[in-house]
Amino acid sequence: MTTRRKKTRLVGMIVILPAILLTSFVGIKVASMNYFASNTTSSFGAGEYTNSQQNADRQKVLNIFEPWLAYYNSGTSLLALGAFQESVTDLERALSLTEDPLVRCNIQANLAVALEQAGEEFFTDDQFDVGQEYFDRAQGVIDSTDERCFDEEQSPDSAESLSNTQERLDGKGEG
């Protein structure tokens, strides 16, 4: 083999090898995201909220397709586990990662519940001012929610949750 041919082959490998590695990495990442998303959903449906939250956390790494979804799933699992302040953090992050108003419906519905429940925890601990701040934040989330989220035909889950949270807030403090 001639020197020129060796150089051409070396240059070809230098160009092609990174492309092959990148393609392999993306394929593995997409497959693993699908795997963890499926496990997150099935664990949540089975009431295994800790497993659901752990699988959702694994989706957060390099999630370029629907980055909000991992935080939504994690925040929703934390909400079900009663970790309300942690849930608020993840749901607020999910909300910041999407502009789609109908996607935001369920995020805002769960965020309002997490804020309300965190407020309840503070009230239980006789931290009334902090609890009221959480109630006010929950009310702010509801007030800023797109009106379509309250439409039972367009967003049945969020409509019911937002309405129920609003009713509970109406009976609390200044909310």
HELIX and SHEET records of a PDB file:
HELIX    1   1 THR A    3  GLY A   45  1                                  43    
HELIX    2   2 TYR A   49  GLN A   59  1                                  11    
HELIX    3   3 PRO A   67  LEU A   81  1                                  15    
HELIX    4   4 PHE A   84  SER A   96  1                                  13    
HELIX    5   5 PRO A  101  THR A  124  1                                  24    
HELIX    6   6 PHE A  128  ASP A  143  1                                  16    
HELIX    7   7 GLU A  147  PHE A  150  5                                   4    
HELIX    8   8 PRO A  156  ASP A  170  1                                  15    
END                                                                             
